[in-house]
Amino acid sequence: MRRLKLLARTGVDPLARSLVAVGVSANALTILGFLSTAVAGCLVALGYLAAGGILFLACSCLDFLDGAVARMSGSAGPFGAFLDSLLDRASEAAVLVGLVYWYAIQEQPLLSVVAALALSGSFLVSYARARAEGLGYDCEVGWFQRPERIILLGFALLLSPVHPAILPLALALLAAVTTITTVQRINHVAKIVARTR
């Protein structure tokens, strides 16, 4: 996954240079990415699952682009990093809340709960890392970090018209592996703390 991240960042560099040249800021791209993903969440809530998946995957690419623009423009700083992390969480939530709503109005409460569990697990993974880093510990560990979650959810939405079981299975997997990833991060921090005593 690290190689994929490096490849993606290399691929967006030419576009990032062009955006810097015309004065587009990294924060503007971050906000645009969030607003676009919120639209994807609305599409999902209305039942346009494949369209929401396409938009979600496309908008998530802006996450690489805003960072590249910040680096190239020399505008990288604490507020930009804070805004990016905050809106990343909100973007993921927009799509998962859309699914909670969609399954609720389809009178499928069990699937609505599974989507809510996937949302909770996603937040716990991110919070575990943020809290650990706030305490001074590196915590970028675990099976399902943000890129993996985006790929799984985006493609599950995209492929949902192929078979009705694809999306529920992906959500169940997402709920399970985010829980495991959270436990991995707890264990990781516990080991670091134990070594420093």
Helices and strands as residue ranges (DSSP letters): H 2-21, H 26-45, H 49-60, H 62-73, H 78-105, H 109-134, H 146-159, H 166-196
